[in-house]
Amino acid sequence: MAQIKVTSAEVAARAGVSQSAVSRVFTPGASASPKTAEKVKRAAAELGYRPNVLARAMVSGKSRIIGVIVAYLENQFYPDVLEKLSNALQAEGYHVLVFMASNTSGNINRVVEEILDYQVDGIIAASVALSSELSDRCQAANIPMVLFNRGQDDTGMSIVTSDNLAGGRKIADFLVAGGHQKIGYIAGWEGASTQRDREAGFLQGLTEAGLSLHARTVGNFHMDQAREATLQMFTQDPPDAVFVANDHMALAVMDTLRHELGIKVPEDVSVVGYDDVTMSSWPSYNLTTVRQPANRMVAETVTTLLAKINDIETLPRKVEIEGPLIVRKSARIPEGWPDEGI
């Protein structure tokens, strides 16, 4: 038999209050006295009533849903960020709907169309490149958007990242101070602003120290491709240090060096990553890396998005948060270098 849905009118009758009082009790941010809320919730529990969130959204014009677009979840940085985003938005009365999208224009176009169909109140795009046409469509629909951990030349878009240029520069300074002369770089996906800025800061630091890049390969932010990039880089005239564009790849690089090539880390080669994911601190890796300040990045993202939701005329923001270099045991530590992050 089909289940008969309990209505708010029935809850109101059972609780001895008005139907509008029931609505206020189940509407985030609406006011209701503690006594009324207690009576309504007790009646709702007795009757098995659940408010129809979608119907309420159609009336109010607010779904209280934020669409989050993620390119991939293999990198532990993103599951951690998703958890932090969900918790932070939930504390503000919003819920997260996650959409997966690879960095291809056709796929992203389809995903954005789907998100708009869900009548979300805002969009967070995490490490996903969007065309100016798509950003214009979101603006035309009055759907605020924030880019997380990915920059874009579109000045009309709010962006929250770590300071990737400064992070790359810190790694160059660290490796140069350690006496390395043959320094390599394993790049991420070359369409990403994070990759571009980390490499630019790194090369700037090397150039100012009078060094040039000894070797460069591309791992595209994937572990299997990072393995192939490592085998390619260390087949002939290997470097004595390598900066890997993120920790996800750096862990694969360390495994490949140790277990396939018989190269010791850090005795034969220093390895440095970027992100400071949880696995980086495991004793098996002890990876020296630049920490992305995820808590602060998430807080700025939520603040920026909600400000735009509450006032569509709010000007876009570009936020870059500097992260420390976390020194561990995967790279030669320069004499006198401070133990804690810088």
Order of alpha helices (4+ residues) and beta strands (2+ residues): alpha-alpha-alpha-alpha-beta-alpha-beta-alpha-beta-alpha-beta-beta-alpha-beta-alpha-beta-alpha-beta-alpha-beta-beta-alpha-beta-beta
